[in-house]
Amino acid sequence: MEKRVLLAIFLTFVVLYAYQALFLPKGSSPGQPKASPQAQQSQQAQQPTPPAAQTAATPEAPPAPKGVAKVEPEQVQAAAPAPVVSEPAERDIVVETSVVRGVFSNRGARLKSWQLKKYTDEQGKPLDLVPQALGAEATRPFELRVDKEELTPRLNDGLFAATGIGARVDATKAPVTLEFDFADVAGLRVHKSFTITPGSYVMALTAEVSEAGRSFNPTIELGPGLGDVTETTARSSYMQKAEGISFSEGKVRRMSAKELASQPSHEGVYRYIGVDDHYFLSVALPTRAARAEYEPLVVPPRSQGGAALELVSYGVRVSQGATAVKFYLGPKDFDVLAGVDRELVRTINFGIFAFLAVPLLRALNGINAYVGNYGWSIIILTILINAAMFPLRHKSVVSMRKMQELQPEIKAIQDRYGKLKPTDPARQKMNQEVMDLYRQRGVNPASGCIPMLLTMPILFAFYSLLSQAIDLRGAPFMLWIKDLSIRDPYYVTPLLMGATMVWQQKITPTSTDPAQQKMMMLMPLVFTFMFLWTPSGLALYFFCSNLLGIAQQYVTNRIIGPPVVRTVRAPAERKLKRAGGGKTESAASGN
């Protein structure tokens, strides 16, 4: 029975790994996200076009995709209505808070950069959630789009007046509101207001658009995201790539890039809706019905042998009459998300064991507050978890030892009925004899399984915690392990984990079935292969857990002593023994 449970655990981990590996399909195919229009436009821009051809093609120019800002021909731009509320030149406005550094441009009153000060990129610089590798043509967050297509370029290309706003704005102590206005002689009036709160990743936007007295309900574009998607993360089948996410009617819905390609529009009453990846989140927090439009993008690799970047662009339009929309652009940090909206914490994909993963996360962070190193915090928490589970594991090992002692007798019973077909009713006698043997020796065949099953939820919850918590992102351990959220660069911890699994299996009570033994010996090899590319924090946890399991096994073996070796008598001898009241036939006759 215990072998079946171990095999079930093994298969469960295989399923978990396969789920991570196949979470999002790689590459592009007919059902996959299409190639990025940015790359197509950049290639077209490098090819000279005769002026006559440009003029002829102007009337038939297609509307700009959501992921790319439309570039109007020079002759069309020259014919644009003259501005009456504007600024003479383009300029940037930098807003500093304790957690972010935002850069706004007065051209279109758009967000050019949103750097998170507490998180770094691969070069060690503050992480920018606005992708910077897509070029100037890419859609920037908070561009506007209206149903009247000819207005959209004027909304996003106009030089807005930022009255009373200098080049740098300090928002570290009090909330700051940035007011942008634009108007032209054709009657277009645009007002955009951004409110930024100190120490928060939330931004509130108010957008009002009208022309000659007619009001428009604009779509707020967030553009391609998120900026932490790199060639390194794109190569990893373990890391979640950008996908759509929403919360409605008490449920979180996750939409893969393939699903968004076939169904780009989503409408309803959402508590939040947007895009997330493994560690970061960009969502709107509408207070009423909203419509979101998605566009998956595949950005070709910038270097030979590089990986393509899979991004998702999205825009949100709230119902008519809404005055302001809040947006969260930041990390999937449990406490930060809970401070904004308690339901936002469900964007962290802890899975079905979230009810256990959250307390474990709080315990891990509590230990780290004293230790100051997440690697050692994982080890300490692993020790505490194993200490709490020691009684269950001890009981399981004792039951497995009893089952091991009965194996020769069980095998003898099975051999007597071995020639019968599985459908033969006489085989029921074999099961009855086995159950009688269990009763005679006081062994419950399920007693070795139940304690192990009780420990599995904690095991899987800790697995989910270490694989999803942003707290481990960029957290060093020691020596060669500089980041617990990525794989061990030298594969030391996975190999040590595999070695300890072999050691643990050697000293664990087991049956004498050769087929089962071979199956169990394959498990360390498969697990070692699986953990070669998982975060080093996970491998560290399983390595320490195996070491503690080995120590516990030796303690249990010392407590219960060596196994009892039973000699199985032949069936005839057992019958004579029962006939003689516990003695053999010769002893019963007095000889």
LOPABA-533836 format. One record per residue (C-alpha): x, y, z; residue number from 1. Coordinates in Angstrom, 2 decimals, padded with zeros to 5 digits, m for minus. Layout:
// residues N
(pt (X Y Z) NUM)
...
// end
This chain:
// residues 591
(pt (000.00 000.00 000.00) 1)
(pt (002.79 002.43 000.91) 2)
(pt (004.32 001.87 m002.52) 3)
(pt (001.12 002.97 m004.18) 4)
(pt (001.13 006.17 m002.16) 5)
(pt (004.75 006.91 m003.05) 6)
(pt (003.97 006.21 m006.68) 7)
(pt (000.99 008.56 m006.44) 8)
(pt (003.24 011.29 m005.00) 9)
(pt (005.72 010.70 m007.81) 10)
(pt (003.04 010.93 m010.49) 11)
(pt (001.59 014.05 m008.85) 12)
(pt (004.94 015.81 m009.05) 13)
(pt (005.28 014.76 m012.66) 14)
(pt (001.89 016.33 m013.36) 15)
(pt (002.91 019.50 m011.50) 16)
(pt (006.10 019.75 m013.50) 17)
(pt (004.33 019.06 m016.78) 18)
(pt (001.79 021.76 m015.92) 19)
(pt (004.59 024.27 m015.36) 20)
(pt (006.40 023.19 m018.50) 21)
(pt (003.29 023.39 m020.67) 22)
(pt (001.64 026.34 m018.94) 23)
(pt (001.97 028.42 m022.08) 24)
(pt (002.93 027.03 m025.48) 25)
(pt (006.19 028.24 m026.90) 26)
(pt (006.75 029.81 m030.27) 27)
(pt (004.07 030.89 m032.69) 28)
(pt (001.72 028.78 m034.71) 29)
(pt (m001.58 029.40 m036.48) 30)
(pt (m003.35 029.46 m033.14) 31)
(pt (m000.61 031.40 m031.36) 32)
(pt (m000.03 035.14 m030.92) 33)
(pt (000.89 036.90 m034.11) 34)
(pt (004.20 038.54 m034.76) 35)
(pt (004.63 041.98 m033.27) 36)
(pt (003.57 044.82 m035.58) 37)
(pt (006.45 046.86 m034.11) 38)
(pt (008.97 044.56 m035.78) 39)
(pt (007.07 044.67 m039.08) 40)
(pt (006.91 048.45 m039.06) 41)
(pt (010.57 048.81 m038.17) 42)
(pt (011.53 046.59 m041.11) 43)
(pt (009.28 048.58 m043.43) 44)
(pt (010.77 051.82 m042.15) 45)
(pt (014.24 050.69 m043.26) 46)
(pt (013.10 050.32 m046.88) 47)
(pt (012.95 053.63 m048.80) 48)
(pt (009.64 054.40 m050.45) 49)
(pt (009.27 056.80 m053.37) 50)
(pt (007.39 059.98 m052.44) 51)
(pt (004.79 059.32 m055.10) 52)
(pt (004.08 055.90 m053.67) 53)
(pt (003.74 057.39 m050.20) 54)
(pt (001.24 059.93 m051.40) 55)
(pt (m000.77 057.32 m053.23) 56)
(pt (m000.84 054.99 m050.28) 57)
(pt (m001.92 057.61 m047.77) 58)
(pt (m005.72 057.40 m048.24) 59)
(pt (m005.66 053.60 m047.88) 60)
(pt (m003.47 053.42 m044.76) 61)
(pt (m004.95 050.84 m042.38) 62)
(pt (m005.86 051.76 m038.80) 63)
(pt (m003.08 051.26 m036.27) 64)
(pt (m003.05 048.06 m034.25) 65)
(pt (m003.65 048.38 m030.52) 66)
(pt (m000.06 047.47 m029.73) 67)
(pt (001.44 050.21 m031.91) 68)
(pt (000.81 053.91 m032.07) 69)
(pt (m000.24 054.97 m035.53) 70)
(pt (002.33 057.16 m037.31) 71)
(pt (000.62 059.68 m039.53) 72)
(pt (002.29 060.74 m042.80) 73)
(pt (003.91 064.16 m042.65) 74)
(pt (001.40 065.73 m045.04) 75)
(pt (m001.49 064.59 m042.83) 76)
(pt (000.22 065.88 m039.71) 77)
(pt (000.80 069.22 m041.37) 78)
(pt (m002.91 069.47 m042.06) 79)
(pt (m003.85 068.80 m038.42) 80)
(pt (m005.85 071.60 m036.76) 81)
(pt (m003.71 074.16 m035.00) 82)
(pt (m003.59 073.74 m031.21) 83)
(pt (m004.94 076.44 m028.94) 84)
(pt (m004.11 074.81 m025.57) 85)
(pt (m000.70 073.17 m025.85) 86)
(pt (003.02 073.54 m025.18) 87)
(pt (005.63 074.51 m027.77) 88)
(pt (007.97 071.54 m027.24) 89)
(pt (007.92 067.98 m026.03) 90)
(pt (009.21 067.41 m022.51) 91)
(pt (009.33 064.74 m019.80) 92)
(pt (007.98 064.96 m016.26) 93)
(pt (009.57 062.70 m013.65) 94)
(pt (007.50 061.70 m010.63) 95)
(pt (009.33 060.19 m007.67) 96)
(pt (007.71 058.17 m004.87) 97)
(pt (009.33 055.86 m002.34) 98)
(pt (008.61 052.81 m004.51) 99)
(pt (008.42 053.99 m008.13) 100)
(pt (009.95 056.44 m010.55) 101)
(pt (007.50 057.39 m013.28) 102)
(pt (008.29 059.35 m016.40) 103)
(pt (005.41 061.08 m018.22) 104)
(pt (005.60 062.80 m021.58) 105)
(pt (003.49 065.82 m022.42) 106)
(pt (003.10 064.34 m025.92) 107)
(pt (m000.23 062.61 m025.54) 108)
(pt (000.11 062.83 m021.72) 109)
(pt (001.43 059.27 m021.77) 110)
(pt (003.54 057.18 m019.42) 111)
(pt (006.99 056.47 m020.84) 112)
(pt (008.54 054.62 m017.92) 113)
(pt (007.42 053.05 m014.63) 114)
(pt (010.46 051.86 m012.72) 115)
(pt (010.06 049.83 m009.54) 116)
(pt (012.75 050.85 m007.09) 117)
(pt (012.61 047.66 m004.98) 118)
(pt (013.06 045.29 m007.93) 119)
(pt (015.88 045.06 m010.43) 120)
(pt (016.28 043.71 m013.94) 121)
(pt (019.00 041.42 m015.28) 122)
(pt (021.48 044.33 m015.38) 123)
(pt (020.82 045.24 m011.75) 124)
(pt (018.93 048.43 m012.67) 125)
(pt (015.44 049.33 m011.37) 126)
(pt (012.91 047.20 m013.23) 127)
(pt (010.77 049.08 m015.76) 128)
(pt (007.30 047.62 m016.28) 129)
(pt (006.94 049.60 m019.52) 130)
(pt (008.83 047.61 m022.19) 131)
(pt (011.59 049.80 m023.59) 132)
(pt (012.85 047.47 m026.33) 133)
(pt (009.84 047.95 m028.60) 134)
(pt (010.78 051.34 m030.02) 135)
(pt (009.04 054.71 m030.10) 136)
(pt (006.20 053.35 m032.22) 137)
(pt (004.89 051.08 m029.46) 138)
(pt (001.73 052.01 m027.63) 139)
(pt (002.51 053.64 m024.29) 140)
(pt (000.36 053.34 m021.19) 141)
(pt (m002.58 055.76 m020.95) 142)
(pt (m002.89 056.55 m024.61) 143)
(pt (m006.51 057.13 m025.59) 144)
(pt (m008.55 055.69 m028.44) 145)
(pt (m012.05 056.78 m029.46) 146)
(pt (m014.58 055.48 m031.96) 147)
(pt (m013.89 058.40 m034.32) 148)
(pt (m010.61 057.09 m035.76) 149)
(pt (m009.29 060.40 m037.10) 150)
(pt (m009.29 061.83 m033.57) 151)
(pt (m007.06 059.14 m032.06) 152)
(pt (m003.76 060.39 m033.57) 153)
(pt (m004.52 063.92 m032.39) 154)
(pt (m005.21 062.64 m028.88) 155)
(pt (m001.84 060.90 m028.62) 156)
(pt (000.41 063.17 m030.70) 157)
(pt (m000.67 066.52 m029.29) 158)
(pt (001.64 068.38 m026.93) 159)
(pt (m000.45 068.72 m023.80) 160)
(pt (m000.12 071.70 m021.51) 161)
(pt (001.05 070.64 m018.05) 162)
(pt (000.40 073.91 m016.28) 163)
(pt (002.29 074.38 m013.05) 164)
(pt (004.17 071.09 m013.38) 165)
(pt (007.95 071.20 m013.41) 166)
(pt (010.42 068.67 m014.74) 167)
(pt (010.49 066.79 m011.43) 168)
(pt (007.64 066.15 m009.01) 169)
(pt (008.12 064.85 m005.46) 170)
(pt (005.36 062.44 m004.40) 171)
(pt (007.18 060.77 m001.51) 172)
(pt (005.18 062.51 001.24) 173)
(pt (001.81 063.53 m000.14) 174)
(pt (m000.40 062.54 m003.09) 175)
(pt (000.29 064.39 m006.32) 176)
(pt (m002.10 065.14 m009.17) 177)
(pt (m000.77 065.86 m012.67) 178)
(pt (m003.16 067.86 m014.89) 179)
(pt (m002.78 067.75 m018.67) 180)
(pt (m004.92 069.70 m021.16) 181)
(pt (m005.07 069.96 m024.93) 182)
(pt (m007.36 071.78 m027.36) 183)
(pt (m007.28 072.75 m031.04) 184)
(pt (m009.15 075.07 m033.35) 185)
(pt (m011.37 072.22 m034.61) 186)
(pt (m013.06 071.99 m031.22) 187)
(pt (m011.18 069.02 m029.78) 188)
(pt (m010.87 069.27 m026.01) 189)
(pt (m008.93 066.71 m023.91) 190)
(pt (m008.30 066.68 m020.17) 191)
(pt (m006.24 063.99 m018.44) 192)
(pt (m005.54 063.89 m014.73) 193)
(pt (m003.21 061.43 m012.94) 194)
(pt (m003.25 061.01 m009.16) 195)
(pt (m000.25 059.23 m007.64) 196)
(pt (m000.16 058.15 m004.00) 197)
(pt (003.07 057.90 m001.95) 198)
(pt (004.31 054.38 m001.29) 199)
(pt (001.73 052.86 m003.64) 200)
(pt (001.69 051.23 m007.07) 201)
(pt (m001.83 052.51 m007.72) 202)
(pt (m002.50 055.35 m010.14) 203)
(pt (m005.90 056.98 m010.76) 204)
(pt (m006.65 058.40 m014.22) 205)
(pt (m009.43 060.76 m015.21) 206)
(pt (m009.87 061.20 m018.99) 207)
(pt (m012.37 063.53 m020.69) 208)
(pt (m012.59 063.88 m024.48) 209)
(pt (m015.00 066.05 m026.47) 210)
(pt (m015.22 067.63 m029.91) 211)
(pt (m017.55 070.49 m030.73) 212)
(pt (m019.67 069.69 m027.70) 213)
(pt (m019.85 065.94 m028.37) 214)
(pt (m018.38 063.78 m025.61) 215)
(pt (m016.49 060.55 m026.28) 216)
(pt (m015.97 057.59 m023.99) 217)
(pt (m012.31 056.71 m024.63) 218)
(pt (m010.57 053.37 m024.41) 219)
(pt (m007.55 053.65 m022.14) 220)
(pt (m004.64 051.78 m023.70) 221)
(pt (m002.04 050.16 m021.44) 222)
(pt (000.11 048.87 m024.28) 223)
(pt (002.26 045.72 m024.39) 224)
(pt (003.28 044.31 m021.05) 225)
(pt (004.95 043.46 m018.92) 226)
(pt (008.46 044.86 m019.01) 227)
(pt (010.04 042.12 m016.91) 228)
(pt (009.60 039.61 m019.77) 229)
(pt (013.12 038.98 m021.05) 230)
(pt (014.86 036.41 m023.22) 231)
(pt (015.90 034.57 m020.05) 232)
(pt (012.34 034.24 m018.77) 233)
(pt (011.08 033.50 m022.29) 234)
(pt (013.34 030.44 m022.49) 235)
(pt (012.09 029.08 m019.17) 236)
(pt (009.11 026.77 m019.39) 237)
(pt (008.81 027.16 m015.63) 238)
(pt (008.09 030.92 m015.63) 239)
(pt (004.55 032.06 m016.37) 240)
(pt (004.47 034.30 m019.44) 241)
(pt (002.17 037.26 m019.90) 242)
(pt (m001.53 036.37 m019.98) 243)
(pt (m004.89 037.99 m019.40) 244)
(pt (m006.42 037.91 m015.93) 245)
(pt (m009.74 039.10 m014.51) 246)
(pt (m011.87 038.77 m011.40) 247)
(pt (m015.64 038.62 m011.70) 248)
(pt (m018.42 037.00 m009.68) 249)
(pt (m015.97 035.79 m007.06) 250)
(pt (m013.74 033.90 m009.50) 251)
(pt (m010.34 034.53 m011.03) 252)
(pt (m010.09 033.80 m014.73) 253)
(pt (m006.74 033.34 m016.45) 254)
(pt (m006.63 033.69 m020.24) 255)
(pt (m003.66 032.34 m022.17) 256)
(pt (m002.25 034.13 m025.20) 257)
(pt (m003.76 031.49 m027.44) 258)
(pt (m007.20 032.05 m025.93) 259)
(pt (m006.86 035.83 m026.26) 260)
(pt (m005.92 035.48 m029.91) 261)
(pt (m009.22 033.75 m030.62) 262)
(pt (m011.32 035.88 m028.24) 263)
(pt (m009.74 039.33 m027.80) 264)
(pt (m012.76 041.18 m026.34) 265)
(pt (m014.16 040.65 m022.85) 266)
(pt (m016.99 042.64 m021.32) 267)
(pt (m018.65 042.55 m017.91) 268)
(pt (m018.52 043.81 m014.35) 269)
(pt (m014.98 043.20 m013.16) 270)
(pt (m013.32 043.87 m009.85) 271)
(pt (m010.08 043.94 m011.80) 272)
(pt (m008.99 043.06 m015.32) 273)
(pt (m005.67 043.27 m017.13) 274)
(pt (m002.43 041.35 m017.67) 275)
(pt (m000.06 039.51 m015.37) 276)
(pt (003.00 037.29 m015.60) 277)
(pt (004.91 035.28 m013.03) 278)
(pt (005.77 038.12 m010.64) 279)
(pt (004.14 041.36 m011.83) 280)
(pt (000.70 042.73 m012.56) 281)
(pt (m000.97 045.45 m014.65) 282)
(pt (m004.71 045.68 m014.07) 283)
(pt (m007.53 048.19 m014.16) 284)
(pt (m009.73 048.45 m011.07) 285)
(pt (m013.03 049.64 m012.56) 286)
(pt (m015.96 050.53 m010.34) 287)
(pt (m018.55 049.61 m012.96) 288)
(pt (m019.01 047.59 m016.14) 289)
(pt (m015.98 047.59 m018.43) 290)
(pt (m014.80 046.22 m021.75) 291)
(pt (m011.24 044.98 m022.23) 292)
(pt (m009.60 044.33 m025.61) 293)
(pt (m006.47 042.20 m025.81) 294)
(pt (m003.85 041.65 m028.46) 295)
(pt (m001.10 039.04 m027.96) 296)
(pt (002.23 040.03 m029.51) 297)
(pt (005.36 038.06 m030.32) 298)
(pt (008.49 040.20 m030.51) 299)
(pt (011.23 038.51 m032.58) 300)
(pt (014.59 037.94 m030.83) 301)
(pt (017.01 040.84 m031.06) 302)
(pt (020.04 038.59 m031.45) 303)
(pt (020.80 035.34 m033.22) 304)
(pt (019.92 032.42 m030.99) 305)
(pt (017.81 034.62 m028.72) 306)
(pt (014.26 033.86 m027.62) 307)
(pt (011.14 035.64 m028.85) 308)
(pt (009.24 037.70 m026.29) 309)
(pt (005.56 036.91 m025.79) 310)
(pt (003.69 039.98 m024.60) 311)
(pt (000.03 040.95 m024.28) 312)
(pt (m001.30 044.43 m025.09) 313)
(pt (m004.62 045.50 m023.64) 314)
(pt (m006.96 048.46 m023.34) 315)
(pt (m009.93 049.14 m021.06) 316)
(pt (m013.10 051.15 m021.62) 317)
(pt (m015.43 051.67 m018.67) 318)
(pt (m019.13 052.40 m019.00) 319)
(pt (m020.22 055.88 m020.02) 320)
(pt (m020.22 058.40 m017.21) 321)
(pt (m017.22 057.04 m015.29) 322)
(pt (m015.00 059.88 m014.12) 323)
(pt (m011.91 058.02 m012.94) 324)
(pt (m010.30 054.59 m013.25) 325)
(pt (m007.66 053.21 m010.93) 326)
(pt (m004.79 051.06 m012.19) 327)
(pt (m002.37 048.83 m010.33) 328)
(pt (001.07 048.57 m011.95) 329)
(pt (003.37 046.69 m009.63) 330)
(pt (004.58 043.46 m008.02) 331)
(pt (002.46 040.49 m006.97) 332)
(pt (003.51 040.99 m003.36) 333)
(pt (000.92 039.49 m001.01) 334)
(pt (000.88 042.29 001.57) 335)
(pt (000.98 045.05 m001.04) 336)
(pt (m001.89 043.51 m003.01) 337)
(pt (m003.94 042.96 000.13) 338)
(pt (m003.50 046.63 001.02) 339)
(pt (m005.07 047.64 m002.30) 340)
(pt (m007.83 045.02 m002.58) 341)
(pt (m008.06 041.76 m000.68) 342)
(pt (m009.12 039.92 m003.84) 343)
(pt (m005.98 041.04 m005.67) 344)
(pt (m003.94 038.49 m003.69) 345)
(pt (m005.62 035.80 m005.78) 346)
(pt (m003.53 036.91 m008.75) 347)
(pt (m000.69 035.01 m007.03) 348)
(pt (m001.24 031.54 m008.42) 349)
(pt (m000.83 029.43 m005.27) 350)
(pt (m003.37 026.94 m006.62) 351)
(pt (m005.72 024.83 m004.54) 352)
(pt (m003.38 024.88 m001.54) 353)
(pt (m003.47 028.66 m001.13) 354)
(pt (m005.10 028.25 002.31) 355)
(pt (m001.86 026.61 003.49) 356)
(pt (000.58 028.53 001.30) 357)
(pt (m000.42 031.91 002.76) 358)
(pt (000.34 030.98 006.41) 359)
(pt (003.60 029.38 005.27) 360)
(pt (004.49 032.58 003.40) 361)
(pt (003.86 034.66 006.49) 362)
(pt (005.97 032.25 008.55) 363)
(pt (008.79 032.43 005.99) 364)
(pt (008.74 036.23 005.97) 365)
(pt (008.60 036.29 009.77) 366)
(pt (011.69 034.10 010.01) 367)
(pt (013.46 036.15 007.35) 368)
(pt (012.82 039.33 009.36) 369)
(pt (015.20 037.92 011.99) 370)
(pt (017.57 035.91 009.80) 371)
(pt (017.92 038.31 006.87) 372)
(pt (018.56 035.54 004.33) 373)
(pt (015.77 033.69 002.54) 374)
(pt (017.97 030.65 001.94) 375)
(pt (018.52 030.09 005.66) 376)
(pt (014.89 031.03 006.29) 377)
(pt (013.81 028.19 003.98) 378)
(pt (016.06 025.77 005.88) 379)
(pt (014.72 026.87 009.28) 380)
(pt (011.09 026.65 008.13) 381)
(pt (011.79 023.22 006.62) 382)
(pt (013.13 022.05 010.00) 383)
(pt (010.04 023.37 011.79) 384)
(pt (007.68 021.72 009.28) 385)
(pt (009.45 018.38 009.52) 386)
(pt (009.47 018.57 013.32) 387)
(pt (005.70 019.12 013.28) 388)
(pt (005.21 016.18 010.93) 389)
(pt (007.56 013.83 012.83) 390)
(pt (004.79 011.98 014.75) 391)
(pt (002.87 011.27 011.53) 392)
(pt (005.96 010.13 009.67) 393)
(pt (007.08 008.01 012.63) 394)
(pt (003.72 006.26 012.69) 395)
(pt (003.89 005.72 008.95) 396)
(pt (007.38 004.17 009.16) 397)
(pt (006.29 001.87 012.02) 398)
(pt (003.34 000.67 009.95) 399)
(pt (005.57 000.17 006.92) 400)
(pt (007.96 m001.89 009.07) 401)
(pt (005.10 m004.17 010.16) 402)
(pt (004.01 m004.55 006.57) 403)
(pt (007.60 m005.38 005.61) 404)
(pt (007.74 m008.14 008.23) 405)
(pt (004.56 m009.68 006.80) 406)
(pt (005.78 m009.68 003.22) 407)
(pt (007.21 m013.25 003.25) 408)
(pt (003.94 m014.66 004.57) 409)
(pt (001.84 m012.60 002.18) 410)
(pt (004.00 m013.74 m000.72) 411)
(pt (003.58 m017.37 000.35) 412)
(pt (m000.21 m016.95 000.27) 413)
(pt (m000.03 m015.28 m003.14) 414)
(pt (002.17 m018.06 m004.51) 415)
(pt (m000.41 m020.70 m003.57) 416)
(pt (m003.01 m018.94 m005.70) 417)
(pt (m000.60 m017.75 m008.39) 418)
(pt (m001.78 m020.23 m011.01) 419)
(pt (m005.39 m019.04 m010.82) 420)
(pt (m006.71 m016.52 m013.27) 421)
(pt (m007.58 m013.06 m011.90) 422)
(pt (m011.25 m013.72 m012.72) 423)
(pt (m011.33 m017.03 m010.87) 424)
(pt (m013.72 m016.77 m007.86) 425)
(pt (m011.28 m018.91 m005.87) 426)
(pt (m008.88 m015.94 m005.73) 427)
(pt (m011.25 m014.37 m003.24) 428)
(pt (m009.92 m016.90 m000.74) 429)
(pt (m006.45 m015.40 m001.20) 430)
(pt (m007.71 m011.94 m000.24) 431)
(pt (m009.51 m013.42 002.73) 432)
(pt (m006.36 m015.17 003.94) 433)
(pt (m004.35 m011.96 003.61) 434)
(pt (m006.94 m010.01 005.61) 435)
(pt (m006.98 m012.75 008.25) 436)
(pt (m003.20 m012.47 008.49) 437)
(pt (m003.49 m008.70 009.00) 438)
(pt (m006.00 m009.23 011.81) 439)
(pt (m003.91 m011.91 013.50) 440)
(pt (m000.84 m009.64 013.56) 441)
(pt (m002.76 m006.43 014.37) 442)
(pt (m001.66 m004.63 011.20) 443)
(pt (m003.80 m002.07 009.38) 444)
(pt (m002.69 m001.92 005.73) 445)
(pt (m003.89 001.68 005.45) 446)
(pt (m002.06 002.89 008.55) 447)
(pt (001.12 003.50 006.58) 448)
(pt (m000.69 005.52 003.91) 449)
(pt (m002.89 007.86 005.92) 450)
(pt (m000.07 009.68 007.79) 451)
(pt (001.76 010.23 004.49) 452)
(pt (m001.39 011.55 002.84) 453)
(pt (m001.87 014.04 005.68) 454)
(pt (001.58 015.52 005.04) 455)
(pt (001.08 015.91 001.27) 456)
(pt (m000.98 019.17 001.38) 457)
(pt (001.80 020.88 003.35) 458)
(pt (004.37 019.56 000.89) 459)
(pt (002.47 020.87 m002.13) 460)
(pt (001.63 024.17 m000.42) 461)
(pt (005.32 024.80 000.28) 462)
(pt (006.08 023.88 m003.32) 463)
(pt (003.53 026.45 m004.56) 464)
(pt (004.84 029.06 m002.15) 465)
(pt (008.46 028.78 m003.21) 466)
(pt (007.58 028.70 m006.90) 467)
(pt (005.27 031.76 m006.86) 468)
(pt (006.36 034.12 m004.07) 469)
(pt (008.01 037.29 m005.40) 470)
(pt (009.85 037.54 m002.07) 471)
(pt (012.43 035.07 m003.43) 472)
(pt (012.98 037.02 m006.67) 473)
(pt (016.56 038.25 m006.60) 474)
(pt (017.10 036.92 m003.06) 475)
(pt (020.63 035.47 m002.67) 476)
(pt (021.57 032.52 m000.48) 477)
(pt (025.33 032.06 m000.39) 478)
(pt (028.32 031.21 m002.55) 479)
(pt (027.17 030.51 m006.13) 480)
(pt (023.42 030.86 m005.49) 481)
(pt (022.72 034.54 m006.16) 482)
(pt (018.98 034.27 m006.82) 483)
(pt (016.70 031.70 m005.20) 484)
(pt (014.00 032.26 m007.82) 485)
(pt (016.09 030.90 m010.71) 486)
(pt (017.85 027.59 m011.28) 487)
(pt (021.10 026.63 m009.64) 488)
(pt (023.71 027.66 m012.25) 489)
(pt (025.92 024.66 m011.43) 490)
(pt (023.11 022.16 m010.68) 491)
(pt (024.63 021.37 m007.28) 492)
(pt (021.42 021.46 m005.23) 493)
(pt (019.40 019.29 m007.67) 494)
(pt (022.15 016.67 m007.73) 495)
(pt (022.43 016.67 m003.94) 496)
(pt (018.66 016.36 m003.73) 497)
(pt (018.73 013.31 m006.03) 498)
(pt (021.54 011.71 m004.00) 499)
(pt (019.64 012.15 m000.74) 500)
(pt (016.52 010.62 m002.33) 501)
(pt (018.52 007.50 m003.20) 502)
(pt (019.96 007.37 000.33) 503)
(pt (016.50 007.77 001.87) 504)
(pt (015.03 004.99 m000.24) 505)
(pt (017.85 002.64 000.72) 506)
(pt (017.04 002.91 004.43) 507)
(pt (013.22 003.05 004.14) 508)
(pt (011.31 m000.20 004.81) 509)
(pt (010.14 m001.65 001.54) 510)
(pt (008.62 m004.76 000.07) 511)
(pt (010.63 m007.43 m001.67) 512)
(pt (008.78 m007.02 m004.98) 513)
(pt (011.61 m006.47 m007.54) 514)
(pt (009.30 m004.65 m009.99) 515)
(pt (008.29 m002.12 m007.34) 516)
(pt (011.88 m001.67 m006.22) 517)
(pt (012.98 m000.84 m009.77) 518)
(pt (010.12 001.62 m010.14) 519)
(pt (011.03 003.34 m006.89) 520)
(pt (014.70 003.61 m007.87) 521)
(pt (013.68 005.50 m011.01) 522)
(pt (012.05 008.23 m008.93) 523)
(pt (015.30 009.93 m007.83) 524)
(pt (016.49 010.06 m011.44) 525)
(pt (013.24 011.60 m012.67) 526)
(pt (013.06 014.09 m009.79) 527)
(pt (016.68 015.12 m010.30) 528)
(pt (016.02 015.77 m013.99) 529)
(pt (012.87 017.74 m013.17) 530)
(pt (014.62 019.96 m010.62) 531)
(pt (017.57 020.86 m012.83) 532)
(pt (015.63 023.89 m014.13) 533)
(pt (013.40 024.72 m011.18) 534)
(pt (014.25 027.61 m008.83) 535)
(pt (017.15 026.85 m006.55) 536)
(pt (014.95 027.68 m003.54) 537)
(pt (012.77 024.68 m004.36) 538)
(pt (015.75 022.36 m004.77) 539)
(pt (017.18 023.66 m001.49) 540)
(pt (013.93 022.91 000.31) 541)
(pt (013.68 019.32 m000.98) 542)
(pt (017.37 018.68 m000.28) 543)
(pt (016.98 019.80 003.34) 544)
(pt (013.69 017.92 003.69) 545)
(pt (015.36 014.72 002.46) 546)
(pt (018.23 015.16 004.93) 547)
(pt (015.77 015.58 007.77) 548)
(pt (013.81 012.55 006.54) 549)
(pt (017.01 010.48 006.60) 550)
(pt (017.80 011.60 010.15) 551)
(pt (014.26 010.82 011.21) 552)
(pt (014.47 007.36 009.61) 553)
(pt (017.59 006.53 011.63) 554)
(pt (015.90 007.77 014.82) 555)
(pt (012.79 005.69 014.10) 556)
(pt (014.87 002.61 013.28) 557)
(pt (016.69 002.99 016.59) 558)
(pt (013.39 003.30 018.47) 559)
(pt (011.63 000.33 016.89) 560)
(pt (014.73 m001.85 016.59) 561)
(pt (015.73 m004.18 013.75) 562)
(pt (013.03 m005.89 011.68) 563)
(pt (011.76 m009.29 012.85) 564)
(pt (012.65 m012.04 010.39) 565)
(pt (009.84 m014.57 010.11) 566)
(pt (010.27 m018.05 008.66) 567)
(pt (007.37 m019.19 006.53) 568)
(pt (006.47 m022.86 007.07) 569)
(pt (005.10 m025.07 004.37) 570)
(pt (001.30 m025.31 004.23) 571)
(pt (001.29 m028.95 005.43) 572)
(pt (003.42 m028.09 008.46) 573)
(pt (001.09 m025.25 009.40) 574)
(pt (m001.89 m027.59 009.25) 575)
(pt (m000.13 m030.10 011.54) 576)
(pt (000.75 m027.32 013.94) 577)
(pt (m002.86 m026.20 014.16) 578)
(pt (m004.01 m029.84 014.65) 579)
(pt (m001.52 m030.36 017.51) 580)
(pt (m002.56 m027.30 019.48) 581)
(pt (000.50 m025.29 018.48) 582)
(pt (002.92 m028.27 018.28) 583)
(pt (004.16 m030.23 015.34) 584)
(pt (002.77 m033.72 014.75) 585)
(pt (005.79 m035.47 016.28) 586)
(pt (005.70 m033.23 019.34) 587)
(pt (001.97 m033.84 019.81) 588)
(pt (002.51 m037.62 019.84) 589)
(pt (005.23 m037.34 022.48) 590)
(pt (008.11 m038.39 020.20) 591)
// end
